[in-house]
Amino acid sequence: MRKPTDFATHLTAFLAVHLPAHRNASPNTVKAYGDAFCLFLRYWRDCRGKVPEALTIAEIDAELVLAFLEHLEKERGCGQSTINNRLAAIHAFFRYVQVEEPDRIAHCQRMLAIPFRQTPRPSVGYLPKDDLGAVLKGPDLSKRAGRRHAVILCVLYDLAARVQELIDLAVEDVRLDAPPQVRIVGKGRKMRVVPLMEKTATILRDYLKEHGLDRPERAKEPLFQNRWGRHLSRSGVGYILAKYVEKARTTQKSLPKRITPHTLRHTKGMHLLQAGNPLPIIRDILGHEDIKTTEIYAKADLEMRREALKKAAPLSPAPDIPSWLKNESLLEWLRSL
């Protein structure tokens, strides 16, 4: 029986213990990192003709990783962001190894020096208030399903929640007594509390009562359930939103082509900024770890104002200001300095 290599031992501990227990990583993060190493081992087997179970840490060098990343791009057609995600998993693994085996720190540092690929920063897609209102008014409140959909969309926007955060909510996470608020478990299993607006709290209270979720014995059940009483799926939330986006398009021709649940999160972030809230407060509501992430809303808002000024520029006749370059006496004085 073959003895496990140092790579196999460390990778098992990294995925099974370090990420979930020590780094408090979400199951999605652990799965994404696991997928990255599955692809890496397949590349080692299929393209290098080596046995995966015999791979050692010493054999994983910068040349091998760069070749793997190129394979992802050219053979698998991965985009730059996906490639960076795979590299992030490798970086995280070697940060772990250098602590577990300090004598390998030089080797690990060479791996950590492999740079991420430059990617254009995506623009912040969000909805103006009229477009958002058209989407939120779409559900038919005379029907039980319509009322449920209205609550899902309003809560998704009001909490500025990621879609996974929304579907993970349990009934006990909601507090409707003054001040109404919702407890959210976000990335890295970090908990934050987000206040609810009164209108959203009112329709949410009605929703809990209508579906019998206000009873104490149902406190741990999912807040938003599918027909089998389990958590909604990400695709389920996307389907609900898409349904009312298409309905809103009949009156709001300015709606963007692509609107996802994350668009409502960006929309709330922009509306909070435009209402005059400081970035640290917006960061805490959105659950950003670094305020630099929150600054994308300020930059997007500044860019919008710049575009507005450009459009208004032709309407404002510029005064005929003489150029100082033609003023010989001024130029002579400047030269004397």
C-alpha positions as a Markdown table, in Angstrom:
| # | Residue | x | y | z |
|---|---|---|---|---|
| 1 | Met | 0.0 | 0.0 | 0.0 |
| 2 | Arg | 1.4 | 3.4 | -1.1 |
| 3 | Lys | 2.1 | 5.8 | 1.7 |
| 4 | Pro | 0.3 | 9.2 | 1.3 |
| 5 | Thr | 2.6 | 11.9 | -0.1 |
| 6 | Asp | 3.2 | 15.2 | 1.8 |
| 7 | Phe | 0.9 | 16.9 | -0.9 |
| 8 | Ala | -1.9 | 14.5 | -0.3 |
| 9 | Thr | -1.6 | 14.8 | 3.5 |
| 10 | His | -1.6 | 18.6 | 3.4 |
| 11 | Leu | -4.3 | 19.0 | 0.8 |
| 12 | Thr | -6.7 | 16.8 | 2.9 |
| 13 | Ala | -6.0 | 18.8 | 6.0 |
| 14 | Phe | -6.3 | 22.1 | 4.1 |
| 15 | Leu | -9.8 | 21.2 | 2.6 |
| 16 | Ala | -11.2 | 19.2 | 5.5 |
| 17 | Val | -10.0 | 21.0 | 8.5 |
| 18 | His | -8.1 | 24.3 | 7.8 |
| 19 | Leu | -10.7 | 26.0 | 5.6 |
| 20 | Pro | -13.9 | 25.1 | 7.4 |
| 21 | Ala | -12.7 | 25.0 | 10.9 |
| 22 | His | -9.8 | 27.5 | 11.1 |
| 23 | Arg | -10.7 | 29.9 | 8.4 |
| 24 | Asn | -14.5 | 29.6 | 8.8 |
| 25 | Ala | -14.8 | 29.3 | 5.0 |
| 26 | Ser | -18.3 | 28.6 | 3.6 |
| 27 | Pro | -19.1 | 25.3 | 2.0 |
| 28 | Asn | -19.2 | 27.1 | -1.4 |
| 29 | Thr | -15.6 | 28.3 | -0.9 |
| 30 | Val | -14.4 | 24.8 | 0.2 |
| 31 | Lys | -16.0 | 23.3 | -2.9 |
| 32 | Ala | -14.5 | 25.9 | -5.2 |
| 33 | Tyr | -11.0 | 25.3 | -3.9 |
| 34 | Gly | -11.6 | 21.5 | -4.1 |
| 35 | Asp | -12.7 | 21.9 | -7.8 |
| 36 | Ala | -9.5 | 23.9 | -8.5 |
| 37 | Phe | -7.3 | 21.1 | -7.2 |
| 38 | Cys | -9.4 | 18.5 | -9.1 |
| 39 | Leu | -8.6 | 20.3 | -12.3 |
| 40 | Phe | -4.9 | 20.7 | -11.3 |
| 41 | Leu | -4.6 | 16.9 | -10.7 |
| 42 | Arg | -6.3 | 16.1 | -13.9 |
| 43 | Tyr | -3.8 | 18.3 | -15.7 |
| 44 | Trp | -1.0 | 16.5 | -13.9 |
| 45 | Arg | -2.4 | 13.2 | -15.0 |
| 46 | Asp | -3.6 | 13.8 | -18.5 |
| 47 | Cys | -1.2 | 16.4 | -19.8 |
| 48 | Arg | 1.9 | 15.5 | -17.9 |
| 49 | Gly | 1.3 | 11.7 | -17.8 |
| 50 | Lys | 2.0 | 11.5 | -14.0 |
| 51 | Val | 0.2 | 9.6 | -11.3 |
| 52 | Pro | -1.8 | 12.0 | -9.1 |
| 53 | Glu | -1.4 | 10.0 | -5.9 |
| 54 | Ala | 2.4 | 10.3 | -6.3 |
| 55 | Leu | 2.5 | 14.1 | -6.6 |
| 56 | Thr | 4.7 | 15.8 | -4.0 |
| 57 | Ile | 4.9 | 19.4 | -2.9 |
| 58 | Ala | 8.4 | 19.7 | -4.3 |
| 59 | Glu | 7.2 | 18.8 | -7.8 |
| 60 | Ile | 4.7 | 21.7 | -7.8 |
| 61 | Asp | 6.8 | 24.7 | -8.9 |
| 62 | Ala | 6.0 | 28.0 | -10.6 |
| 63 | Glu | 6.6 | 26.6 | -14.1 |
| 64 | Leu | 4.0 | 23.8 | -13.5 |
| 65 | Val | 1.4 | 26.2 | -12.1 |
| 66 | Leu | 1.8 | 28.7 | -15.0 |
| 67 | Ala | 1.5 | 25.9 | -17.5 |
| 68 | Phe | -1.7 | 24.8 | -15.7 |
| 69 | Leu | -3.1 | 28.3 | -15.9 |
| 70 | Glu | -2.3 | 28.4 | -19.6 |
| 71 | His | -4.0 | 25.1 | -20.1 |
| 72 | Leu | -7.2 | 26.5 | -18.4 |
| 73 | Glu | -7.2 | 29.4 | -20.8 |
| 74 | Lys | -6.3 | 27.7 | -24.1 |
| 75 | Glu | -7.7 | 24.2 | -23.7 |
| 76 | Arg | -10.7 | 24.7 | -21.4 |
| 77 | Gly | -11.6 | 28.2 | -22.6 |
| 78 | Cys | -11.6 | 29.7 | -19.1 |
| 79 | Gly | -11.9 | 33.5 | -18.7 |
| 80 | Gln | -9.4 | 35.6 | -16.7 |
| 81 | Ser | -11.6 | 35.8 | -13.6 |
| 82 | Thr | -11.9 | 32.0 | -13.5 |
| 83 | Ile | -8.2 | 31.5 | -13.9 |
| 84 | Asn | -7.6 | 34.0 | -11.1 |
| 85 | Asn | -10.0 | 32.0 | -8.9 |
| 86 | Arg | -8.0 | 28.8 | -9.5 |
| 87 | Leu | -4.8 | 30.6 | -8.7 |
| 88 | Ala | -6.3 | 32.0 | -5.5 |
| 89 | Ala | -6.9 | 28.4 | -4.4 |
| 90 | Ile | -3.3 | 27.5 | -5.0 |
| 91 | His | -2.1 | 30.6 | -3.2 |
| 92 | Ala | -4.3 | 29.8 | -0.2 |
| 93 | Phe | -2.9 | 26.2 | -0.1 |
| 94 | Phe | 0.7 | 27.4 | -0.1 |
| 95 | Arg | 0.0 | 30.0 | 2.6 |
| 96 | Tyr | -1.2 | 27.1 | 4.7 |
| 97 | Val | 1.8 | 24.9 | 3.9 |
| 98 | Gln | 4.4 | 27.6 | 4.8 |
| 99 | Val | 2.9 | 27.8 | 8.3 |
| 100 | Glu | 2.8 | 24.0 | 8.7 |
| 101 | Glu | 6.3 | 23.5 | 7.3 |
| 102 | Pro | 8.4 | 26.6 | 7.9 |
| 103 | Asp | 11.4 | 25.0 | 6.2 |
| 104 | Arg | 9.5 | 25.1 | 2.9 |
| 105 | Ile | 8.8 | 28.9 | 3.2 |
| 106 | Ala | 11.1 | 29.8 | 0.4 |
| 107 | His | 9.4 | 27.4 | -2.0 |
| 108 | Cys | 5.9 | 28.6 | -0.8 |
| 109 | Gln | 6.9 | 32.2 | -1.3 |
| 110 | Arg | 7.9 | 31.5 | -4.9 |
| 111 | Met | 4.4 | 30.1 | -5.5 |
| 112 | Leu | 2.8 | 33.0 | -3.8 |
| 113 | Ala | 4.7 | 35.4 | -6.1 |
| 114 | Ile | 2.8 | 34.1 | -9.2 |
| 115 | Pro | 0.8 | 37.1 | -10.1 |
| 116 | Phe | -2.9 | 37.3 | -10.8 |
| 117 | Arg | -4.0 | 38.2 | -14.3 |
| 118 | Gln | -5.2 | 41.7 | -14.9 |
| 119 | Thr | -8.9 | 41.9 | -15.4 |
| 120 | Pro | -11.1 | 45.0 | -16.2 |
| 121 | Arg | -13.1 | 46.0 | -13.2 |
| 122 | Pro | -16.7 | 45.4 | -13.9 |
| 123 | Ser | -19.0 | 48.4 | -13.8 |
| 124 | Val | -21.7 | 48.5 | -11.1 |
| 125 | Gly | -25.0 | 47.6 | -12.7 |
| 126 | Tyr | -27.9 | 49.0 | -10.8 |
| 127 | Leu | -31.4 | 50.1 | -11.3 |
| 128 | Pro | -32.7 | 53.7 | -11.1 |
| 129 | Lys | -35.6 | 54.2 | -8.7 |
| 130 | Asp | -38.3 | 54.1 | -11.4 |
| 131 | Asp | -37.0 | 50.9 | -12.9 |
| 132 | Leu | -36.7 | 49.3 | -9.5 |
| 133 | Gly | -40.2 | 50.4 | -8.6 |
| 134 | Ala | -41.6 | 48.8 | -11.8 |
| 135 | Val | -40.0 | 45.5 | -11.0 |
| 136 | Leu | -41.1 | 45.4 | -7.3 |
| 137 | Lys | -44.7 | 46.3 | -8.3 |
| 138 | Gly | -44.9 | 43.4 | -10.7 |
| 139 | Pro | -46.2 | 40.6 | -8.5 |
| 140 | Asp | -50.0 | 40.3 | -8.3 |
| 141 | Leu | -50.8 | 40.9 | -4.6 |
| 142 | Ser | -54.3 | 39.4 | -4.9 |
| 143 | Lys | -52.7 | 35.9 | -5.3 |
| 144 | Arg | -50.8 | 34.0 | -2.7 |
| 145 | Ala | -47.9 | 33.3 | -5.0 |
| 146 | Gly | -47.7 | 36.9 | -6.0 |
| 147 | Arg | -47.6 | 38.1 | -2.4 |
| 148 | Arg | -44.8 | 35.6 | -1.7 |
| 149 | His | -42.8 | 36.8 | -4.7 |
| 150 | Ala | -43.3 | 40.4 | -3.6 |
| 151 | Val | -41.8 | 39.6 | -0.2 |
| 152 | Ile | -38.8 | 37.8 | -1.7 |
| 153 | Leu | -38.0 | 40.7 | -4.0 |
| 154 | Cys | -38.5 | 43.4 | -1.4 |
| 155 | Val | -36.4 | 41.6 | 1.2 |
| 156 | Leu | -33.6 | 40.9 | -1.3 |
| 157 | Tyr | -33.4 | 44.6 | -2.1 |
| 158 | Asp | -34.0 | 46.0 | 1.4 |
| 159 | Leu | -31.3 | 43.8 | 2.9 |
| 160 | Ala | -28.8 | 44.3 | 0.0 |
| 161 | Ala | -28.3 | 40.5 | 0.5 |
| 162 | Arg | -26.3 | 38.2 | -1.7 |
| 163 | Val | -28.6 | 35.5 | -3.1 |
| 164 | Gln | -27.0 | 32.8 | -1.0 |
| 165 | Glu | -27.5 | 34.9 | 2.1 |
| 166 | Leu | -31.2 | 35.3 | 1.3 |
| 167 | Ile | -31.9 | 31.6 | 0.7 |
| 168 | Asp | -30.0 | 30.7 | 3.9 |
| 169 | Leu | -32.2 | 32.8 | 6.1 |
| 170 | Ala | -34.2 | 31.0 | 8.8 |
| 171 | Val | -37.4 | 32.3 | 10.4 |
| 172 | Glu | -35.5 | 32.9 | 13.6 |
| 173 | Asp | -33.2 | 35.3 | 11.9 |
| 174 | Val | -36.0 | 37.8 | 11.5 |
| 175 | Arg | -36.9 | 40.2 | 14.3 |
| 176 | Leu | -40.0 | 42.3 | 13.6 |
| 177 | Asp | -40.3 | 44.0 | 17.0 |
| 178 | Ala | -39.1 | 47.6 | 16.9 |
| 179 | Pro | -36.5 | 48.1 | 15.5 |
| 180 | Pro | -37.2 | 45.5 | 12.8 |
| 181 | Gln | -34.0 | 43.7 | 11.7 |
| 182 | Val | -32.6 | 40.6 | 10.1 |
| 183 | Arg | -29.5 | 38.6 | 11.1 |
| 184 | Ile | -27.5 | 37.5 | 8.1 |
| 185 | Val | -24.6 | 35.1 | 7.9 |
| 186 | Gly | -22.4 | 36.2 | 5.0 |
| 187 | Lys | -19.0 | 35.3 | 3.5 |
| 188 | Gly | -16.6 | 33.6 | 5.9 |
| 189 | Arg | -19.7 | 32.9 | 8.1 |
| 190 | Lys | -19.4 | 36.4 | 9.4 |
| 191 | Met | -22.7 | 37.6 | 11.0 |
| 192 | Arg | -24.2 | 41.0 | 10.5 |
| 193 | Val | -27.5 | 42.6 | 11.5 |
| 194 | Val | -29.3 | 44.7 | 8.8 |
| 195 | Pro | -32.3 | 46.9 | 9.7 |
| 196 | Leu | -35.5 | 46.5 | 7.8 |
| 197 | Met | -37.6 | 49.4 | 6.5 |
| 198 | Glu | -41.1 | 49.6 | 8.0 |
| 199 | Lys | -42.9 | 48.7 | 4.7 |
| 200 | Thr | -40.8 | 45.6 | 4.2 |
| 201 | Ala | -41.3 | 44.6 | 7.9 |
| 202 | Thr | -45.1 | 44.9 | 7.4 |
| 203 | Ile | -45.3 | 42.7 | 4.4 |
| 204 | Leu | -42.9 | 40.2 | 5.9 |
| 205 | Arg | -45.0 | 40.0 | 9.0 |
| 206 | Asp | -48.1 | 39.3 | 6.9 |
| 207 | Tyr | -46.1 | 36.7 | 4.9 |
| 208 | Leu | -45.1 | 34.8 | 8.1 |
| 209 | Lys | -48.7 | 34.8 | 9.3 |
| 210 | Glu | -50.1 | 33.7 | 6.0 |
| 211 | His | -47.7 | 30.7 | 5.7 |
| 212 | Gly | -47.9 | 29.8 | 9.4 |
| 213 | Leu | -44.2 | 30.6 | 10.0 |
| 214 | Asp | -45.0 | 32.8 | 13.0 |
| 215 | Arg | -45.4 | 29.8 | 15.2 |
| 216 | Pro | -42.5 | 29.1 | 17.6 |
| 217 | Glu | -42.0 | 25.5 | 16.5 |
| 218 | Arg | -41.2 | 26.7 | 13.0 |
| 219 | Ala | -38.4 | 29.1 | 14.0 |
| 220 | Lys | -35.6 | 27.1 | 12.5 |
| 221 | Glu | -37.3 | 26.5 | 9.2 |
| 222 | Pro | -36.2 | 28.3 | 6.0 |
| 223 | Leu | -37.7 | 31.7 | 5.7 |
| 224 | Phe | -38.3 | 31.2 | 2.0 |
| 225 | Gln | -39.2 | 27.7 | 1.0 |
| 226 | Asn | -39.8 | 25.7 | -2.1 |
| 227 | Arg | -42.8 | 23.5 | -2.6 |
| 228 | Trp | -41.1 | 20.7 | -0.6 |
| 229 | Gly | -40.5 | 22.9 | 2.4 |
| 230 | Arg | -36.8 | 23.2 | 1.8 |
| 231 | His | -34.6 | 26.2 | 1.1 |
| 232 | Leu | -35.2 | 28.0 | -2.2 |
| 233 | Ser | -32.4 | 27.5 | -4.8 |
| 234 | Arg | -30.3 | 30.2 | -6.4 |
| 235 | Ser | -32.0 | 29.5 | -9.7 |
| 236 | Gly | -35.4 | 29.7 | -8.1 |
| 237 | Val | -34.7 | 33.2 | -6.9 |
| 238 | Gly | -33.3 | 34.1 | -10.3 |
| 239 | Tyr | -36.5 | 32.7 | -12.0 |
| 240 | Ile | -38.7 | 34.8 | -9.8 |
| 241 | Leu | -36.8 | 38.0 | -10.5 |
| 242 | Ala | -36.6 | 37.4 | -14.2 |
| 243 | Lys | -40.4 | 36.9 | -14.4 |
| 244 | Tyr | -41.1 | 40.4 | -13.1 |
| 245 | Val | -38.2 | 42.0 | -14.9 |
| 246 | Glu | -39.8 | 40.9 | -18.2 |
| 247 | Lys | -43.1 | 42.2 | -17.0 |
| 248 | Ala | -41.6 | 45.5 | -16.2 |
| 249 | Arg | -40.0 | 45.8 | -19.6 |
| 250 | Thr | -43.4 | 46.6 | -21.1 |
| 251 | Thr | -43.3 | 50.0 | -19.4 |
| 252 | Gln | -39.6 | 50.5 | -18.6 |
| 253 | Lys | -37.8 | 50.4 | -21.9 |
| 254 | Ser | -34.6 | 51.5 | -20.1 |
| 255 | Leu | -34.2 | 48.3 | -18.2 |
| 256 | Pro | -30.7 | 46.7 | -18.8 |
| 257 | Lys | -30.6 | 43.5 | -20.7 |
| 258 | Arg | -29.1 | 41.5 | -17.8 |
| 259 | Ile | -30.6 | 41.8 | -14.4 |
| 260 | Thr | -29.7 | 39.3 | -11.7 |
| 261 | Pro | -30.4 | 39.1 | -7.9 |
| 262 | His | -27.0 | 40.7 | -7.4 |
| 263 | Thr | -28.2 | 43.7 | -9.4 |
| 264 | Leu | -30.6 | 44.4 | -6.5 |
| 265 | Arg | -27.7 | 44.3 | -4.1 |
| 266 | His | -25.8 | 46.8 | -6.2 |
| 267 | Thr | -29.0 | 48.9 | -6.5 |
| 268 | Lys | -29.4 | 49.1 | -2.7 |
| 269 | Gly | -25.7 | 50.1 | -2.3 |
| 270 | Met | -26.0 | 52.9 | -4.8 |
| 271 | His | -29.2 | 54.2 | -3.3 |
| 272 | Leu | -27.6 | 54.2 | 0.1 |
| 273 | Leu | -24.7 | 56.2 | -1.3 |
| 274 | Gln | -27.0 | 58.7 | -3.1 |
| 275 | Ala | -29.0 | 59.2 | 0.1 |
| 276 | Gly | -25.8 | 60.6 | 1.7 |
| 277 | Asn | -24.8 | 57.6 | 3.9 |
| 278 | Pro | -21.1 | 57.4 | 4.6 |
| 279 | Leu | -19.1 | 54.5 | 3.1 |
| 280 | Pro | -18.4 | 52.8 | 6.4 |
| 281 | Ile | -22.1 | 52.4 | 7.1 |
| 282 | Ile | -22.7 | 51.1 | 3.6 |
| 283 | Arg | -19.8 | 48.7 | 4.0 |
| 284 | Asp | -21.3 | 47.3 | 7.2 |
| 285 | Ile | -24.8 | 46.9 | 5.7 |
| 286 | Leu | -23.4 | 45.1 | 2.6 |
| 287 | Gly | -21.0 | 43.0 | 4.7 |
| 288 | His | -17.8 | 44.0 | 2.8 |
| 289 | Glu | -14.6 | 43.0 | 4.6 |
| 290 | Asp | -12.7 | 45.9 | 3.0 |
| 291 | Ile | -14.0 | 49.4 | 2.5 |
| 292 | Lys | -12.1 | 49.4 | -0.9 |
| 293 | Thr | -14.8 | 47.1 | -2.2 |
| 294 | Thr | -17.5 | 49.6 | -1.1 |
| 295 | Glu | -15.7 | 52.4 | -2.9 |
| 296 | Ile | -16.8 | 51.0 | -6.3 |
| 297 | Tyr | -20.2 | 52.6 | -5.6 |
| 298 | Ala | -18.6 | 56.0 | -5.0 |
| 299 | Lys | -16.6 | 55.7 | -8.2 |
| 300 | Ala | -19.6 | 54.6 | -10.2 |
| 301 | Asp | -21.6 | 57.6 | -8.8 |
| 302 | Leu | -18.7 | 60.0 | -9.7 |
| 303 | Glu | -18.6 | 58.5 | -13.2 |
| 304 | Met | -22.3 | 59.1 | -13.6 |
| 305 | Arg | -21.9 | 62.7 | -12.6 |
| 306 | Arg | -19.0 | 63.1 | -15.0 |
| 307 | Glu | -21.1 | 61.7 | -17.9 |
| 308 | Ala | -24.0 | 64.1 | -17.0 |
| 309 | Leu | -21.6 | 67.1 | -17.1 |
| 310 | Lys | -20.3 | 65.9 | -20.5 |
| 311 | Lys | -23.9 | 65.8 | -21.9 |
| 312 | Ala | -24.6 | 69.3 | -20.5 |
| 313 | Ala | -21.3 | 70.8 | -21.8 |
| 314 | Pro | -22.6 | 71.6 | -25.4 |
| 315 | Leu | -25.5 | 73.5 | -23.8 |
| 316 | Ser | -23.2 | 75.8 | -21.8 |
| 317 | Pro | -21.3 | 78.3 | -24.1 |
| 318 | Ala | -17.7 | 78.5 | -22.9 |
| 319 | Pro | -16.4 | 82.1 | -22.6 |
| 320 | Asp | -13.6 | 83.2 | -25.0 |
| 321 | Ile | -10.7 | 83.2 | -22.6 |
| 322 | Pro | -7.4 | 84.5 | -24.2 |
| 323 | Ser | -4.5 | 82.1 | -24.0 |
| 324 | Trp | -1.6 | 83.2 | -21.7 |
| 325 | Leu | 0.7 | 81.5 | -24.2 |
| 326 | Lys | 0.1 | 84.6 | -26.5 |
| 327 | Asn | 1.0 | 87.0 | -23.8 |
| 328 | Glu | 4.7 | 87.8 | -24.5 |
| 329 | Ser | 5.2 | 90.0 | -21.4 |
| 330 | Leu | 3.9 | 87.2 | -19.1 |
| 331 | Leu | 6.1 | 84.7 | -20.8 |
| 332 | Glu | 9.1 | 86.9 | -20.4 |
| 333 | Trp | 8.4 | 87.3 | -16.7 |
| 334 | Leu | 8.0 | 83.5 | -16.3 |
| 335 | Arg | 11.3 | 82.9 | -18.0 |
| 336 | Ser | 13.0 | 85.4 | -15.6 |
| 337 | Leu | 12.0 | 83.2 | -12.7 |
